[in-house]
Amino acid sequence: MGSTWIDLTKDTYGIHGTPDPRMVGKAASHGCVRLTNWDARQLSQAVKKGTKVDFVGVEQAKAPKAAD
């Protein structure tokens, strides 16, 4: 994880920076949004506790359904 962590209301979910910009957009986090350290720092300064976060768009991957 990088130098900045923005906690979301669901346990272990958050927005964080990474020291390696090549990792942005890679599927190494489980429930997190990864930004560059500088973008995460800038975002953390622009929001305050209680700011609503909505994830919108098309899901890229869904877990397979269990067999009945």
Secondary structure, DSSP 8 states (H G I E B T S, - for coil): --S-EEE-SSTT-EEEEES-GGGTT-TTSSS-EEEEHHHHHHHHHH--TT------S--S--------
